[in-house]
Amino acid sequence: MFYPIIIQFIHFIADFLCQSRKMANNKSKSVKWLSIHVFVYSLVTTIFWMVFTLNFYTLISIFFVTFLTHWCTDYCTSKLTTYFYGRNDLFAFFSVIGFDQFIHSTTLILTYNYYILT
């Protein structure tokens, strides 16, 4: 099955294409902008989860799990990337971005395995 590819594509759309510059620039400084980004991300992701299930309660659960995990991840990683970028430590900056993406991918695959495959 191609679900990991679909999940990665959904993540790309939700986390990059649907994130405004204002969200990206302010999410490390403002819980408000972080929450707006994560809400949009979770909403877009949940809409795409409809490919796998139309169960309303499952979709609501997925939304909240996605929101919480993405919020916690981005809260930490956005602060770290801002710190390393400000110190011009590009190796650490891109390492954190890569780790951030790893966490998001892992979370989405675990979500799929828990909610869709069980």
Beta strands, then each sheet from edge to edge (+ up, - down):
end
